[in-house]
Structures are given as C-alpha cells and as structure tokens.
Amino acid sequence: MEKIHIVLASPSDLQEERQMIKELVASGNPLYMKNDICIDLRMWENVPPGMNDDGPQGVIDDDLEISKADIFICLYWKRIGTKIKNENVAGTEHELNLALENFQKCHKPDIKVFFKEIQNQTDDSEFEEIMRIRERLQPQGLYTPFKSTDELKRLVNQIIQAEVMRRIKTQIKIVPEIHNFIEVSTTSELIANLISNNKLVLNKGFYDVLDFSCENENVTKEEVFDGSQLVISNVSNITIVGDDSTILARPRYANVIEFRDCENIKIIGLTLGHTPQKGSCMGSVLRFDSCHNVQLESLELFGSGTYGIELTNCNNIHVNGSKIFECTYGALNIIQSNLELANSMIFDCNKTACSLISAYDSHLDLKNVYIFNNNLENQIIFLGNSTMFCRAVCIQNNTYSTLCNEDLNYGVFLDSNTEFGNANYYITITSVADTSREIYEKIKETIKPMGKIEEMVYEENRMIITAYLNSIDDYIELNRIVGLHNEIEMACG
C-alpha cells in the first residue's frame, strides 16, 4: 500500500477546520485504498504522550516526521499558539519552519499555508504575529486566504486529489508486450487473432463486428435484447491499430465491443459506433469490466451508444485525443474505476437522458477537455462518492439542468451555456431473466400516472421500459415495486 504522508499543523482555535480535514481523509481513504493508496494524516492531537529531551514539542516532531512528509498543511486564524520553551516561536510556526527548511534541502514536502480571514481586527500581539507570518510567506507564494470551512474543504480536497491522481498515473505504464504483428482485412481475421501478445493493424474499411464464425476461446457472441454483442475476455498485451478503419455493430442494445478481465490493452486510431440507426441506440460503444492498464488513443466513438465509454471495476484507464459524440444516455459512465481523459472532446449528445459524465466510487482526471453543443435533460457531471480533478476543461454552448451535484470551482471554464433547472427522474427497467407479459403490463400501468414513458418493448419474454418520473417519491415507490420481482431491475439516470 502506497502512503501519502500529510502533516496538519495549526493552533487550537481551528478545531472545526482540523476536524473537517480529518473527516475528509477518513471518507476518502476507502476509495483511495482501492488503488493501493492511503492517506496518512499526522496531527499533534493524535500524538501519544512520551518523553523527549526537547520536551512535548520533541515528541510531536518525532511523530509528525515532517522531513518525510509529502504534503504539509498549515492553518492560521486569530491565535499563534503556545510558544515553545527556549524558542521564540509557537509550535505551529516551529513545524512550519521545519517544513520550509526541509523543502530547501530536499524539495519536499509540498507546503500549503491557509489563513482564515478575521472579521474584526484586533491590536493584540498575536494578531501582529500572524500578520508577520503572512508577510513572510506571501513573497514565496505560500499565502492562501479562506473565509469558511466549506471553502477550505474544497481547497484541501483539490490538493489531495491532485496528489492521488499523480500517484495513480505513475503506478503502471501501459506497454503491452507484443510478440506477433498481424495485418487484418476482415472481421474473421480480426476475431481469430484477438489473442494475448498480438498487435493487430486493421486495413482501411468497415468491419461488422459480429460478422464472424471462427473459433476463439477469448471471443464470444453474447445474447442481448435484439441480437448479439462481442465480448473479449481474459486477454493481455493486445494492441489494435486502425488505418482509417471503422468497427460497427447493428443491434441497438449491444455494446460495440466489451472487454472483460483483460489487461495491458491499447486501441489506437479507430472509429467505433452503431449502425444503421444512428442516434437511437441503447448499447455502449466501448465497455470495460474488471480491466486494467488500458490506453485509448485517437478514437471516434459515435452512433450513439447508451454511453461512449463504460468502466466497471477498472484501474489505470487512459483516454487521449479522442472524440465522443451523439450519445443517447451519456458520454462516460464510470463505476469503481479510475480514468484519465485528456486532449479530448465530448459533443453533439442530444437529449441525453442521464448525466453526460457519471462517476460512482471512482477517480476522474480531466485535462484539456472540450465539452460543447450537448443538449441534456440532466446534469453535465454527476459524482457519487467520487473525486474529479480538472485542468483546462471548457464547457461551452450546452443546455443542461445543472452543471454538477458538487462544486466545480477549479480548472473548469464555462461559456454560453443554458441552465434550465432540475430535470425529472429518468429510469430504465430491464429484464435480467425471462419476464412474463403480466409483469410487463403491471409495471407499465404503474408508471403511467407517475410520469412519461419514453419507450416500451416486450419481445421474447424480455422487457425494456424507459421513462421520466415526476418526483423522488415516485422513484422510491416504483423501486419498491420493481424490487418485488427478481426478473427485472431498475436503474436511475
């Protein structure tokens, strides 16, 4: 487990802020630990009592280990704290000096000093001391003011997220071990060679992803509502490169390609989507389940898919220089995964039912991303117990209900967007096993007074219903009713 060593220093008049940071770390650690990263927060109040030649501060110094810290966070407000015996500074400034001295020697820790604004200035000596410390730090770029605990929480969360993202990105480099270089011109050739340690180059043309009959233990056709979908399982060290090549899937409810339990995968220079009913599909373009170390480079994902990219339980996924457009549910759906999206565009997603970008128990790192011309019935971004770090993310000419369910005040630029208020609750009910017509009719009639049904399909003992509900109470009641039937399940956008 890789640890991020953080030291928190401040006088005792900032207990609320110290408790907030402690809770912020405690709530984030279960998520970070899924990526073998843990925040080790050191605070003076957690130091066990002991003996030291330098007195109580010596015991604190030994426990904090400032010289080994990755991040040093220092807070000031009205008090400077109790001065140390035989020194002319208080404990907090003593710890700050240790951090500054170590940074001069070793370029660590990363020092962040925050000063809470004082509403009513006083002339006491402690205020003068705080002003002296501020003036000392300001030329070094270490002085950051804050007004409230919520504002400090946002700032500290950004610091932690940035360090976590940096660690994730340096954990594993995606360099597939290639043994065979193979040129392919047909879908059957593509499928036959989807074997570990192969690099496949697709010649120019269109590939119907289901147009094959050859045998490959790693590739299967899996039945979906209106046909089959391609599933690739248990392969590693695969590179797929396109030369003006397009991969298409015809069933509306199929993923174009789904990868399961795969690692060290590179896909470069391909166009992927659904055909012929562009703009009305329910399957994702690319879906990854329990995959690790994946690089998607210079892709165009369209036509439209429930989502452009779906990730579930995936680690170290990088998307660069790609376009995701004309999606019916959203561009990205990220569950228990970490994703870096860089130098990419998300656009022309019209009447998207769910949030454009949805993340649950995940980490997202967006860098130089352009989100434009999307007409949504929901949020741009939804973060469910997830963290997102943004740098140069431009959101322009979009229509949406709200930007995000959390504050996005750093690295996001908004221009010419239309926000129209909260959208209704969008739900999808699907069969997970054979479903009787009676259950289908019952659910359909239950939904009618609750809102608006968008789609109703019942074929070959399977059902799909998509609808908008009027209120959260309707959603709760419908979820209860659906829960009485093992043959169906409900998801909410």
C-alpha positions as CSV (number, residue, x, y, z in Angstrom):
1,M,0.0,0.0,0.0
2,E,1.5,3.3,-1.1
3,K,1.1,6.1,1.6
4,I,0.7,9.8,1.1
5,H,2.1,11.4,4.3
6,I,0.3,14.6,5.2
7,V,1.1,16.8,8.2
8,L,-1.6,19.1,9.5
9,A,-0.3,22.0,11.7
10,S,-2.3,24.8,13.3
11,P,-3.1,26.4,16.7
12,S,-6.0,25.1,18.7
13,D,-8.5,27.9,17.6
14,L,-9.2,26.0,14.3
15,Q,-10.7,22.8,15.7
16,E,-13.6,22.8,13.3
17,E,-11.3,23.0,10.3
18,R,-9.0,20.3,11.7
19,Q,-11.9,18.0,12.3
20,M,-13.2,18.7,8.7
21,I,-9.8,17.7,7.2
22,K,-9.7,14.6,9.4
23,E,-13.2,13.5,8.2
24,L,-12.3,14.4,4.6
25,V,-9.3,12.0,4.7
26,A,-11.3,9.3,6.6
27,S,-14.1,9.4,3.9
28,G,-11.7,9.4,1.0
29,N,-9.3,6.6,2.2
30,P,-11.7,3.7,1.4
31,L,-11.8,5.0,-2.2
32,Y,-8.1,5.6,-2.5
33,M,-7.3,2.2,-1.0
34,K,-8.9,0.5,-3.9
35,N,-6.0,1.8,-5.9
36,D,-3.4,0.8,-3.2
37,I,-3.1,4.4,-2.0
38,C,-3.7,5.5,1.6
39,I,-3.6,9.0,3.2
40,D,-1.5,9.0,6.4
41,L,-2.7,12.2,8.2
42,R,-0.4,13.3,11.1
43,M,-1.9,15.7,13.7
44,W,-0.5,16.9,17.0
45,E,-3.6,15.8,18.9
46,N,-3.1,12.2,17.8
47,V,0.4,12.0,19.1
48,P,0.7,9.6,22.1
49,P,2.4,11.1,25.3
50,G,6.1,10.4,25.8
51,M,9.4,11.6,27.0
52,N,11.9,13.6,24.8
53,D,14.9,15.8,25.5
54,D,13.2,18.6,23.6
55,G,10.1,18.4,25.7
56,P,6.5,17.9,24.4
57,Q,7.3,19.5,21.0
58,G,10.1,17.0,20.5
59,V,7.6,14.1,21.0
60,I,5.3,15.8,18.4
61,D,8.2,16.3,16.0
62,D,9.2,12.7,16.2
63,D,5.6,11.5,15.4
64,L,4.8,14.1,12.6
65,E,8.1,13.2,10.7
66,I,7.9,16.5,8.8
67,S,11.1,15.7,6.9
68,K,9.4,12.6,5.4
69,A,6.0,14.3,4.6
70,D,4.7,14.6,1.1
71,I,2.3,17.5,1.9
72,F,2.4,20.0,4.8
73,I,-0.8,21.9,5.5
74,C,-0.7,24.8,7.9
75,L,-3.7,26.8,9.2
76,Y,-3.8,30.2,10.9
77,W,-6.7,32.4,12.2
78,K,-6.5,34.5,15.4
79,R,-4.0,32.6,17.6
80,I,-0.4,31.6,17.1
81,G,-0.4,29.1,19.9
82,T,1.8,28.5,22.9
83,K,5.5,29.4,22.5
84,I,8.0,26.6,22.9
85,K,10.3,26.7,25.8
86,N,13.8,28.0,24.8
87,E,12.4,29.1,21.4
88,N,10.8,32.4,20.4
89,V,8.1,30.8,18.2
90,A,5.0,28.8,18.9
91,G,4.6,25.1,18.0
92,T,2.8,25.7,14.7
93,E,5.5,28.1,13.4
94,H,8.2,25.8,14.6
95,E,6.6,23.0,12.5
96,L,6.3,25.4,9.5
97,N,10.0,26.3,9.8
98,L,10.9,22.6,9.8
99,A,8.9,22.1,6.6
100,L,10.5,25.2,5.0
101,E,14.0,24.1,5.9
102,N,13.4,20.6,4.6
103,F,12.0,21.9,1.3
104,Q,15.1,24.0,0.8
105,K,17.2,20.8,1.2
106,C,15.0,18.1,-0.5
107,H,12.2,20.0,-2.4
108,K,9.6,18.3,-0.1
109,P,7.1,18.5,1.5
110,D,4.7,20.4,-0.7
111,I,3.8,23.3,1.6
112,K,0.3,24.8,1.7
113,V,-0.5,27.6,4.3
114,F,-4.0,28.9,4.7
115,F,-5.1,32.0,6.7
116,K,-8.7,32.3,7.8
117,E,-10.0,35.8,7.3
118,I,-10.5,37.8,10.5
119,Q,-13.8,39.8,10.6
120,N,-12.9,42.1,13.4
121,Q,-9.2,43.0,13.5
122,T,-7.6,43.5,16.9
123,D,-4.4,45.2,18.1
124,D,-3.2,42.3,20.3
125,S,0.2,40.9,19.9
126,E,-0.9,37.6,18.5
127,F,-2.6,39.4,15.6
128,E,0.6,41.2,14.9
129,E,2.5,37.9,14.9
130,I,0.0,36.4,12.4
131,M,0.5,39.4,10.2
132,R,4.3,38.9,10.4
133,I,4.0,35.3,9.3
134,R,1.6,36.2,6.4
135,E,4.1,38.9,5.2
136,R,6.9,36.4,5.4
137,L,5.1,33.8,3.4
138,Q,3.4,36.0,0.8
139,P,6.5,36.6,-1.4
140,Q,7.0,32.8,-1.6
141,G,3.5,32.2,-2.9
142,L,2.5,30.3,0.3
143,Y,-0.2,32.6,1.5
144,T,-3.8,31.5,0.7
145,P,-6.8,33.1,2.4
146,F,-10.1,31.4,3.1
147,K,-13.4,32.6,4.5
148,S,-15.2,29.4,5.6
149,T,-14.8,25.7,6.4
150,D,-16.5,24.8,3.2
151,E,-14.1,26.9,1.1
152,L,-11.1,25.3,2.9
153,K,-12.6,21.8,2.3
154,R,-12.7,22.5,-1.4
155,L,-9.1,23.7,-1.4
156,V,-7.7,20.8,0.6
157,N,-9.7,18.3,-1.4
158,Q,-8.1,19.6,-4.6
159,I,-4.6,19.2,-3.0
160,I,-5.3,15.6,-2.0
161,Q,-7.0,14.7,-5.3
162,A,-4.0,16.1,-7.3
163,E,-1.6,14.0,-5.3
164,V,-3.7,10.9,-5.6
165,M,-4.1,11.3,-9.3
166,R,-0.3,11.8,-9.7
167,R,0.3,8.6,-7.8
168,I,-2.2,6.7,-9.8
169,K,-0.7,7.8,-13.1
170,T,2.8,6.8,-12.1
171,Q,1.8,3.3,-10.8
172,I,1.8,1.4,-14.0
173,K,2.8,2.3,-17.6
174,I,0.8,0.7,-20.4
175,V,3.4,-1.0,-22.5
176,P,1.9,-4.2,-24.0
177,E,4.4,-7.0,-24.5
178,I,4.0,-7.8,-28.2
179,H,5.2,-11.0,-29.8
180,N,3.3,-11.0,-33.1
181,F,2.5,-8.3,-35.6
182,I,-0.6,-9.2,-37.7
183,E,-2.3,-7.3,-40.5
184,V,-6.1,-8.0,-40.9
185,S,-8.7,-7.0,-43.5
186,T,-11.8,-8.9,-42.4
187,T,-13.8,-9.3,-39.2
188,S,-13.0,-13.0,-39.1
189,E,-9.3,-12.3,-39.3
190,L,-9.6,-9.7,-36.5
191,I,-11.5,-12.1,-34.2
192,A,-9.2,-15.0,-34.9
193,N,-6.2,-13.0,-33.9
194,L,-7.6,-11.4,-30.7
195,I,-5.1,-13.4,-28.7
196,S,-2.6,-12.2,-26.0
197,N,0.7,-10.7,-27.1
198,N,-0.6,-9.7,-30.6
199,K,-0.5,-6.4,-32.3
200,L,-3.3,-6.1,-34.9
201,V,-3.4,-3.5,-37.7
202,L,-6.8,-3.1,-39.4
203,N,-6.6,-2.2,-43.0
204,K,-8.9,0.6,-44.2
205,G,-12.5,-0.2,-44.4
206,F,-15.7,-1.1,-42.4
207,Y,-15.9,-4.1,-40.1
208,D,-19.2,-5.6,-39.0
209,V,-18.1,-6.7,-35.5
210,L,-20.5,-9.7,-35.5
211,D,-19.7,-10.9,-39.0
212,F,-17.6,-13.9,-38.0
213,S,-17.9,-17.6,-37.4
214,C,-14.4,-18.7,-36.5
215,E,-13.5,-20.1,-33.1
216,N,-11.5,-18.2,-30.5
217,E,-11.8,-19.1,-26.8
218,N,-11.3,-15.5,-25.8
219,V,-14.1,-14.1,-28.0
220,T,-17.8,-14.8,-27.7
221,K,-21.1,-13.6,-29.1
222,E,-23.3,-12.8,-26.1
223,E,-27.1,-12.5,-26.5
224,V,-28.7,-9.2,-25.8
225,F,-32.2,-7.8,-26.2
226,D,-32.2,-7.5,-30.0
227,G,-29.3,-9.6,-31.1
228,S,-25.7,-10.3,-30.0
229,Q,-22.7,-8.4,-28.8
230,L,-19.0,-9.0,-29.0
231,V,-17.3,-9.9,-25.7
232,I,-13.5,-10.2,-25.4
233,S,-12.3,-11.9,-22.2
234,N,-9.0,-12.8,-20.5
235,V,-6.5,-11.4,-23.0
236,S,-3.5,-9.3,-22.2
237,N,-0.8,-7.4,-24.1
238,I,-3.1,-6.6,-27.1
239,T,-2.7,-3.6,-29.4
240,I,-5.3,-2.8,-32.0
241,V,-4.4,-0.1,-34.5
242,G,-6.7,1.4,-37.2
243,D,-5.8,2.8,-40.6
244,D,-9.0,4.8,-41.4
245,S,-10.9,1.7,-40.1
246,T,-14.4,1.7,-38.7
247,I,-15.9,-1.0,-36.5
248,L,-19.8,-1.2,-36.4
249,A,-22.5,-3.1,-34.5
250,R,-26.1,-3.4,-35.7
251,P,-28.1,-4.5,-32.7
252,R,-29.3,-1.4,-30.9
253,Y,-29.0,-2.9,-27.4
254,A,-25.5,-4.3,-27.9
255,N,-22.1,-2.9,-26.8
256,V,-20.0,-2.5,-29.9
257,I,-17.1,-4.2,-28.0
258,E,-17.0,-5.3,-24.4
259,F,-13.7,-6.3,-22.7
260,R,-13.8,-8.4,-19.5
261,D,-10.9,-9.3,-17.2
262,C,-8.3,-8.0,-19.7
263,E,-5.1,-6.0,-19.1
264,N,-2.4,-4.1,-21.0
265,I,-4.7,-3.1,-23.9
266,K,-4.1,-0.4,-26.4
267,I,-6.7,0.7,-29.0
268,I,-5.5,3.4,-31.4
269,G,-6.9,5.3,-34.4
270,L,-10.3,3.5,-34.8
271,T,-13.8,4.8,-35.4
272,L,-16.5,2.7,-33.5
273,G,-20.3,3.0,-33.3
274,H,-23.7,1.6,-34.0
275,T,-25.4,1.3,-37.4
276,P,-27.8,1.9,-39.1
277,Q,-30.0,3.6,-36.5
278,K,-27.5,6.3,-35.6
279,G,-28.7,8.3,-32.7
280,S,-31.1,5.8,-31.2
281,C,-29.0,3.0,-29.7
282,M,-29.0,1.6,-26.2
283,G,-25.7,-0.3,-26.1
284,S,-22.4,1.3,-25.2
285,V,-19.7,1.8,-27.8
286,L,-16.8,0.5,-25.6
287,R,-17.4,-1.2,-22.3
288,F,-14.7,-2.5,-19.9
289,D,-15.4,-4.7,-16.9
290,S,-12.6,-5.6,-14.5
291,C,-9.9,-4.5,-16.9
292,H,-6.5,-2.9,-16.0
293,N,-4.0,-0.8,-17.9
294,V,-5.9,0.4,-20.9
295,Q,-5.0,3.1,-23.3
296,L,-7.5,4.5,-25.8
297,E,-5.9,6.8,-28.3
298,S,-7.3,8.9,-31.2
299,L,-10.7,7.2,-31.2
300,E,-14.0,8.4,-32.5
301,L,-17.0,6.9,-30.7
302,F,-20.4,7.6,-32.1
303,G,-23.8,6.4,-33.1
304,S,-24.5,6.6,-30.4
305,G,-24.5,4.0,-27.6
306,T,-26.0,4.2,-24.2
307,Y,-22.6,5.6,-23.3
308,G,-19.5,6.3,-25.3
309,I,-17.3,4.5,-22.7
310,E,-18.4,2.5,-19.7
311,L,-16.0,1.3,-17.0
312,T,-16.7,-1.1,-14.1
313,N,-14.1,-2.1,-11.6
314,C,-11.2,-0.9,-13.8
315,N,-7.8,0.6,-13.0
316,N,-5.4,2.8,-14.9
317,I,-7.5,3.7,-17.9
318,H,-6.3,6.5,-20.1
319,V,-8.2,8.2,-23.0
320,N,-6.3,10.7,-25.1
321,G,-7.0,12.6,-28.2
322,S,-10.5,11.1,-28.7
323,K,-14.0,12.2,-29.7
324,I,-17.2,11.0,-28.1
325,F,-20.4,12.3,-29.8
326,E,-24.1,11.6,-30.4
327,C,-24.6,9.5,-27.3
328,T,-28.2,8.8,-26.1
329,Y,-27.5,8.3,-22.3
330,G,-24.1,10.0,-21.7
331,A,-20.5,10.1,-22.8
332,L,-18.9,8.4,-19.8
333,N,-20.2,6.1,-17.1
334,I,-17.5,5.2,-14.6
335,I,-18.1,2.8,-11.7
336,Q,-15.4,1.8,-9.1
337,S,-12.7,2.8,-11.6
338,N,-10.1,5.5,-12.3
339,L,-9.9,7.3,-15.6
340,E,-7.7,9.9,-17.1
341,L,-9.4,11.8,-20.1
342,A,-7.0,14.2,-21.9
343,N,-7.0,16.3,-25.0
344,S,-10.4,15.1,-26.0
345,M,-13.9,16.3,-27.0
346,I,-17.5,15.4,-26.0
347,F,-20.1,17.0,-28.2
348,D,-23.5,16.7,-30.0
349,C,-25.1,14.5,-27.4
350,N,-28.7,15.4,-28.0
351,K,-31.5,14.9,-25.4
352,T,-29.1,12.8,-23.3
353,A,-31.2,11.2,-20.6
354,C,-28.5,10.7,-17.9
355,S,-25.7,12.9,-16.8
356,L,-23.1,13.4,-19.6
357,I,-20.4,12.2,-17.2
358,S,-21.3,9.9,-14.3
359,A,-18.9,8.6,-11.8
360,Y,-19.6,6.3,-8.8
361,D,-16.9,5.3,-6.3
362,S,-14.3,6.5,-8.8
363,H,-11.5,8.9,-9.6
364,L,-11.6,11.1,-12.7
365,D,-8.8,13.3,-14.1
366,L,-9.8,15.6,-16.9
367,K,-7.2,17.6,-18.7
368,N,-7.7,19.8,-21.7
369,V,-11.2,18.5,-22.4
370,Y,-13.7,20.4,-24.6
371,I,-17.4,19.7,-23.8
372,F,-19.7,21.5,-26.3
373,N,-23.0,21.5,-28.1
374,N,-24.7,19.0,-25.9
375,N,-28.5,19.2,-25.2
376,L,-29.1,17.4,-21.9
377,E,-32.1,16.7,-19.8
378,N,-29.9,16.2,-16.7
379,Q,-26.6,17.3,-15.3
380,I,-23.3,17.6,-17.1
381,I,-21.5,15.8,-14.3
382,F,-22.7,13.6,-11.5
383,L,-20.2,12.5,-8.8
384,G,-21.4,9.7,-6.5
385,N,-18.8,9.3,-3.8
386,S,-16.2,10.1,-6.4
387,T,-13.4,12.6,-6.9
388,M,-12.6,14.6,-10.0
389,F,-9.6,16.8,-10.8
390,C,-10.0,19.2,-13.7
391,R,-7.4,21.2,-15.6
392,A,-8.4,23.3,-18.6
393,V,-11.9,21.8,-19.0
394,C,-14.0,24.1,-21.3
395,I,-17.8,23.7,-21.1
396,Q,-19.4,25.7,-23.9
397,N,-22.8,26.1,-25.7
398,N,-24.5,23.3,-23.7
399,T,-28.1,23.0,-22.4
400,Y,-28.4,21.2,-19.1
401,S,-30.4,21.1,-15.8
402,T,-27.4,21.7,-13.5
403,L,-23.6,21.7,-14.0
404,C,-22.7,19.2,-11.3
405,N,-24.0,17.9,-8.0
406,E,-20.8,19.2,-6.4
407,D,-18.9,22.4,-6.7
408,L,-16.5,22.7,-9.6
409,N,-14.6,25.9,-9.0
410,Y,-11.2,24.9,-10.2
411,G,-10.0,24.2,-13.7
412,V,-13.4,24.5,-15.3
413,F,-14.4,27.3,-17.7
414,L,-18.0,28.0,-18.6
415,D,-19.2,29.9,-21.7
416,S,-22.6,30.4,-23.3
417,N,-24.4,27.6,-21.6
418,T,-28.1,27.4,-20.8
419,E,-29.2,26.0,-17.4
420,F,-32.9,25.3,-17.2
421,G,-33.3,23.9,-13.7
422,N,-33.8,20.4,-12.2
423,A,-34.8,17.6,-14.6
424,N,-37.3,14.9,-13.8
425,Y,-36.1,11.4,-12.7
426,Y,-35.1,9.2,-15.6
427,I,-35.3,5.5,-15.1
428,T,-34.7,2.3,-17.1
429,I,-36.3,-1.0,-16.2
430,T,-34.9,-4.1,-18.0
431,S,-35.2,-7.9,-17.8
432,V,-32.4,-9.9,-16.2
433,A,-34.2,-13.1,-16.8
434,D,-37.4,-14.3,-18.7
435,T,-40.2,-12.0,-17.7
436,S,-43.9,-12.7,-18.1
437,R,-46.2,-10.4,-20.0
438,E,-48.2,-9.9,-16.8
439,I,-45.3,-8.4,-15.0
440,Y,-44.5,-6.1,-18.0
441,E,-48.1,-4.9,-18.1
442,K,-48.2,-4.3,-14.4
443,I,-45.0,-2.2,-14.4
444,K,-46.2,-0.3,-17.4
445,E,-49.5,0.6,-15.8
446,T,-47.7,1.5,-12.5
447,I,-45.5,4.0,-14.3
448,K,-48.2,5.8,-16.3
449,P,-49.6,8.0,-13.5
450,M,-46.0,8.7,-12.3
451,G,-44.7,10.4,-15.3
452,K,-43.9,10.0,-19.0
453,I,-43.0,6.7,-20.7
454,E,-40.3,7.1,-23.5
455,E,-40.0,3.6,-24.7
456,M,-41.8,0.2,-24.1
457,V,-40.6,-3.0,-25.6
458,Y,-41.7,-6.6,-24.8
459,E,-40.2,-9.3,-27.1
460,E,-39.4,-13.0,-26.5
461,N,-40.1,-12.8,-22.7
462,R,-37.8,-9.8,-22.2
463,M,-38.9,-6.2,-21.5
464,I,-37.4,-2.7,-21.6
465,I,-39.2,0.4,-20.3
466,T,-37.6,3.9,-20.2
467,A,-39.5,6.7,-18.6
468,Y,-39.3,10.1,-16.7
469,L,-40.8,10.1,-13.2
470,N,-42.3,13.3,-11.7
471,S,-40.8,13.1,-8.2
472,I,-38.4,11.3,-5.9
473,D,-41.4,9.8,-4.1
474,D,-42.5,8.2,-7.4
475,Y,-39.0,6.8,-7.9
476,I,-38.9,5.3,-4.4
477,E,-42.3,3.7,-4.8
478,L,-41.5,2.3,-8.2
479,N,-38.2,1.0,-7.0
480,R,-40.0,-0.8,-4.2
481,I,-42.4,-2.5,-6.6
482,V,-39.6,-3.5,-9.0
483,G,-37.8,-5.0,-6.1
484,L,-40.6,-7.5,-5.6
485,H,-39.7,-9.1,-8.9
486,N,-36.4,-10.9,-9.4
487,E,-36.8,-11.0,-13.1
488,I,-36.4,-7.2,-13.6
489,E,-34.1,-4.4,-12.4
490,M,-34.3,-0.6,-12.4
491,A,-31.6,2.0,-12.9
492,C,-31.9,5.8,-12.5
493,G,-30.1,8.4,-14.5
